[in-house]
Amino acid sequence: MLFNSVDFLLFFPLVTAIYFLLPHRARWVWLLITSYYFYMCWNAKYALLIALSTLITYASGLLIHWRRKKLWVFLSFASNLAILFFFKYFGFFLDNLTAGLALAGIAFKRPAFDVVLPVGISFYTFQALSYTADVYRGEVRPEKNPFRYALFVSFFPQLVAGPIERSKNLLGQLHDRHTFDPDRVRAGLLLMLWGMFEKIVIADRLAMLIDSVYDNYAELPGAAIALATVFFAFQIYSDFAGYSHIAIGAAQVMGFTLMENFRQPYLSQSAAEFWRRWHISLSTWFRDYLYIPLGGNRRGTLRKYCNTMITFLASGLWHGANWSFVAWGGLNGAYQVIGELLAPLREGACRVLHINREGFPCRLARTVFTFCLVDFAWLFFRAPSFSAARGMLAHMARNFQLAALPGQLLSLELDGPNFLVALAALGVLWIADLLRERYGPLRPYITRQALPVRWAFYLCAVLTVLIFGIYGPSYSARAFAYFQF
């Protein structure tokens, strides 16, 4: 069930209304039932996988608390990662094994293997594993009720694409009594509406142009690839942040607080800062459960850089079973290592040239440069394969033809009016991010306005999504990009 579907527009109000009508002791049971129903709308049999992951990590939490902690941590991680490997990476492993043996002159017939990737498996697996680690560290006590713990793993707003919640935040909230708060509900619905705008008005519209370029890049000038890659940076941001905002808003309506997942990432002034603002729940997961256990920055500079690269390569592989994702992760890791190595040179140059590093021109230059680095890496993320990414880069180098782009621009699946709508929507996105960066969240400011002003804004926002969203006879709800991870 997609957030941007009629089914969800019926499902969510019904679930919320019944949730608040039920007595407190029965509410979590209702949420567990509806969360499993929500997940089973994709493929009912894969509910067995999330139930298995839940059972393993629930039992490991009790056993870790009882005795022989390290053994149960190892078994919990090994079994869950084995399930994830089988469904997500086994085909990738077979392909690379076949290619490697062929290079060695050994013929190997790849066995047939075609398994549908369960929606959200990477997200709920990492959420469940964080519980195991938190219990081992003594940060949370093991949950005694297996069904309440099952709700923590399967809570429907953030089940299939995050944020990847921590047990010390969400698990405790499942015991709290939540009352109907009109102000909180209004704020949550506003955030959901903003997420719908990001997804339906921006991401789905840009996706049409981007898909047409990436599917036919050899027939287009290299400038079209560059333009599509710039637009992809905003498509993936609007798509994923849109999901996160809908998830956080939906949870807020029911009284739950989920962690922030995006914080104006394209206003970052370094690659390291970008990763403190982008997909925060995943970047902090890898920091807390991989980078720091590897030694973090406590064992010397060289070890720190190695740990950084391992963490980002693992993050790239987490996103997909493809070398292009590994290259994307490696690039982002290299940006951080090289940026730190060059930091003394940059600071020395600024002192010699008397450049004010905190002045607006310098900050703007750093922001633009960081965006260019991040956007270059996005090409590998979006490309269907590593070889396709290399082909695109070679094509841009040989055949950029910037002058030919205007004549072909409106033939790239977006007509003139839709292209202008996309640009206007991106302008709204930029203005909103700049205002949030300067003044903080905008929702409290909106909800403090007089009643007529508020309702005029609500009506205008809803009509904007309805009128300028990607609708029509041929429209079908487009899945969120991160569902494939």
N, C-alpha and C positions, 0 to 999 in steps of 0.2 A: 504494500500500500504506500503510494507516494504522497508526500506532503502536498504537492501541487496537483492533487486529483480531487474529483468530486467525492470519491469514497472517503477521503480523509476529512473533507469539509462536513460530512455527515457523522463520521466516526468520532472525531474529537469533541464536538459539543455534547454528544450523547454520553460519552465516557465521563466527561467532566461533570455534567449535571448529575449523573447517578453517583459519582464519587462523592460529591458534597451532600447528597441526600442520604447516603448510607451512614450508619454509626461508625465512629472512629475505628473500632476493632475489626470492622469488616472491609475497610477501604483498601488496605494493602492487598487483600485477597482479590478484590475486584481489579486492581491495577495489574496483578500478576496474570489473571485470566485474559484481560484485554491486551496485555503486552505480548503474550504468546499468540493470541489471535492475530495481532498486528504483524508479527513475524511470519506466521504460517500463511498469510495472504500471498507471500511470494512462493513458498514451496513448503508444504506441511511437513514433509519427511525430514527436512533439515532442522526442524525443531528438536529432533532427537540429538543433533550435534550440540546445540546450545545447552540442552539438558545434561548431556554427558560432560561437557566442560564445567558446568555448574556443579555437578556431583563430585567431580575430581577435586576441584578447588575448595569446595565446602568441606569435604572429608580431610583434605590436606590441612586446612586451617585448624580443625579439631586435633589432628594428629601432631601438628607442629606445637600446639599449645600443651600437648600431653608429654611427648618425649621425642628424642632423636630428630631434632629439628632439621638439620641439613639434608638428611635422607629424604624427608617428605617434601621439602622445597624442591630438591632435584627431581623427584618423581613427578611432582605437579607440573613443573616447567617442561620436563621431557615429554610427558604424555600429551599435554596441550599443544606444544610446538610440533609434535609428531603428527597430530591431527591437522594442524594448519599446513604443515609441509605436504602432506598427502594431497589435500584438496587444492592447494594453491601453487605448490612448487614441484610436484613430482613430475608433471609433464615437462617442465622447464629442465629439470634434472636429466630426464631421459634424452631430451633433444641435445643437451650439451655433452652427455656421455657418448651418444652416437657420433657427434661431430668430433669429439676428442679421440675416440677409437679409430675413426676414419683417417685422421691425420697420422695415426700410428700404423696405418695399413691393416687395421683389424676390422673386418666386416661385422657389423652388429645390426640385426634387424630389430628396430624399435617396436616393442609390443604396443598394441592398440591401447590408448588411454584417453578417455574423453569423459571428464567429470565436470559438471556444472559447479562453478565456484559459489558456495553459499553466501548470500548477501550478508555483509557486516561481520564476517568471521574474524577478520583481523582486529576489528574494534572490540568485539565482546571477548575475544581471547585475551587481548592485552588488559582489558578491564578486570577480568577474572584473575589473571596472573598478578596484577598489582595487589589484589587482596591477599594472595599467598605471601608475597614479599612483605606487605605491611604487617601481617600477623607475625611473621618470622622476626621482624624488627621490633615488635612490641608496640607498634604505633596504633594498632586497633586490637580489641579483643575478638576472638572468633565468634561469629554469629551462630547461636545455638539452633535457631529455627531454619531448617533447610529451605522452606518455601519463601520466607522473607529474604533469605540470601539469594534465592532464584530471582526474585524481583529486582534486586540490586544489579544482577547481571543482565536482565532482560528489559529493564525499564524502557518503555517504548519510545519516548521522545528522542532519546539519544542512542538507541540500540544499534542502528545500522550504519551510522556515520559520525558518531561522537556528539559532543566531546567525550573523550575517554575519561570517565570519572574515577575518582579514588574512593576507596571504601571509607576513609576517614571523613569524607565530605558527604557522600550520598547515603551510605548505609545507615548512619545515625538519623538522617532525616526521615527514613522509612518508619521510625518509631514515633516521630513527632505528631502532634495533633495540629492539623491545618484547618483553619476556619476560612470561610469565604470572605475575601477582602476585595471590595470593588476597586480600590486604587491599585492593588497588586494585579488584579485581573486585567484592568485597563492597560497597565504598563506591559504586561505579557502579550496581550493582543496587539499592541503597537509594535512590539519587537517582531512578532510573527508576520505582521503586515509588511514591515521593512524587509524581512527575509523573503517574502513572496515577491516583492518588487525586485530584489536582487536576482532572484532565480528566473522569474517569468519574463520580466521586462528587459533585463540586461543579459543574463547568462544564456538563456535559450535563443535570444535574437542573435547574439554574437556567435553562438555555436554554428549557426547556419553558414555564415561566411567562413569561419575557421575550418569547418569540416570540408567545405568545397575546395579550399586551398590545399589542405594537407592530403586530401584524397587525389588531387590532380596537380601536384606541385610541378611536375616535369613539364607541363603544358603552359605554365604561367611564368611571368618574369620573376626573378628573385626578389624584387621589391614586394611582390604580393605575399611571399613567404614571411618576409620581415614584418609587414603590416599585420598579417594574421597572427604572428607570434606575439606582437605587442598586444593585440586584442585578446589573445589567449590568456595573457597574464590577468586581464580583468574578467575574462569569462570564468577561469578557475577560482578566482577570488570571490566573485559574485555568487557562483554556484555553491562553493563549499561554505563560505561565510553565510550565505542565504540559508543553507540547511542548519547550520549551527544556531543562527538567530531564531529560526522557527522552533528548533528543539528547546533552546533555552527559554523562549517565550512560552511555549506550551507547558513546560515544567513549572514556570513561574505562575501561570494561571492556576495550577493545582496546588501551589504553595511550596514548590521545591526550588532550590537554588543550584544551578549548574555552573561550572567554572567557565570563565571567559575563554573563547577559543581564538579570537582574532582581535588585534588592537592596531588598526590603521597600518598594516604592514608595509605598504608602499611609500610611507613617509619615513622609513628607516634610513639611517645615514651610514650603515655598514651592514655587511652580510650577517655578522653576529647579532646585530640588533634586529634584523629581519626575522631571524629565527627565535627571537624572544617575543615576536609579535604575530608570527604565522603558525597556525595549527598548534597553539600553545599546549593543549592537552597531550599531543603526541611528542612534541619536542621536550617537554618536561618529563614525560614518561621515559624517554630514552636517556635523559640526563640522570634521573634518579635510579633507574633500574639497569642501566648498562654503563654509561660513561663514568659515574661515580664508583660503582663496584669494580670497574677496570682500573681504578686508581685516580681518575679525574686528572687534576693538575697537581697532585700531591707527590708525584714521583719523578720530577724533573721535566724540563721543557720538551725533550724529545718524546718522552712517554706521553706527555699531554697531547702533542700533535698526533701521535699514533692513535691514542684513544679517541680524539676528535674524528679522525678519518674512519676508524672502525664504526663509530656511532653513526656517522652520516652515510656510509656505505650500507649499513644495516637498515637505516631509515629508507634509503632508496629501494632496497630489496623488499621492505615491508609494503611499499606502494604497489609492487607488481613483479611478476616472474618474467622479467625482461631485462636484458643488459642495458637498455636505454634508461631504465629507472636507476640502475646501479650507477651509470654515468652521471645522471642528474644528482644523485646523492653525493657522488665523489666530487663533482664540481662545487657543490655547496660547502662541502667540508674543506676543499682546497682554498676556496675564497677566504674562509676563516683563518686557516693556517697562514696563508700568504699575507693576509691583512695584518695579522699580528706580527709577522716577521718584518713587514715594511713600516710598522707604526713608528719606530724611532726615526727612520728616514723622513717620513712625512712631517713629524713634529719638528725635526731639525730644519727642514726646508721652510716651514712656516716661520720659524724664528729668524732665519737668515733673510727671508724676503719680507718680513714684517707683515705677515698675513694674519688677520684676525680669524682664528678657526671658528669662533662662535658668531661671526658676522653672517648676515643673511646670504650674501653671494656664496660664501664657502659652504654653508649648510645646504643651500640649494644644489650646488655642484656635487656634494657628497650624496644627496638624495637621488639625483639623476643618475650618477655613476652606479650607485647600488642597484637602482632599478634596471639598468642596462645589464649588469652582471646577472641578476636574478632572472631577467627575461631571456637571456641567452641560454641559461640552464633549462628554462621552461620548454625550449624547443625539443630537447631530449625527452622531457616528460611527456609531451604531447605526441611526438612521433611514434608511429606504430612499431618501430624497431630501431635498433642502434644503426643498422645499415641505412635505413631510411633517413635518419637524422644526419648521417654523414653525407648522403646524397643531396639533402636539402642545403647543407652548408656549401657543398661543392657547386651546386646549381646557383646559389646566390653569388658566389665568388666569380663564376663565369658569365652569368647572365642576369645581372641585377636590374638593368633597364628601368630606372626610376621614372623616366619620362613616359614610359608606356603604361605606367600604373593607372593614371587618371582615366584613360580610355577604357580600361578593363575593370575598374573598381566596382561599378554598379552591375557588372555581369557575374559577380561572385555571390550569388544567391540572395543578396539584399538589394532591393530596389531603392530608389532615391529616398522616398518617405521613411522607409524602415531604417535606412542608414542614418538619416538625420535623427530619428527617435533614439537609435543606439548612442549617438554622440551626446544628445541631450541627457539621456539617462546616466551616461558616464560622468557628465558634468555634475549631476545631482549627487552621484556617489562620491566624487572628489570633494565637493563642497561639504557634504555630511562628514567625511573623514577629517577634513581640515577643522571643522567646527568642533568635532569631538576631541581632536588633538589639543585644541586651544582651551575649550570650555568644559570638557568632560561630557558625560552622557546627555543627549538632547531630550530624552523622554520626560524627565522631570520638568524641564522648561515648557514642553508642550502641555503637559497635564495641569500646569499651574495657571493656564490661560482661562479667560472667562468662558462660560459654557458655549455661547454662540461661536466663538473663535475655535474652540476645541472641536466642536462638531463639524464646522466648516472644513477644518483640516482633515478630520477623519473621512468625511465624505469625499473630499478631493483626492485623498490618498487611495481610497478604495476604487474610485472611478479611474484613477490613473492606471492601477493594476489591471482593471477589467478592460479598459479601452486600449491600452498600449501593450498589454501582455500578448504573448504569441498564442492567439486563438484563431479559430476558423474551422471550416469543414475538414481540412486535412490535418488539423492539429491533434496530436496525441501527447499526453503528458510525458515529458522527457525526464528520464531518471537522473538523479543527481550524480555528478561525475565520480564522487568518492564511493559510490555503491560498489564499484568494481574492485575496490581494494579491501 
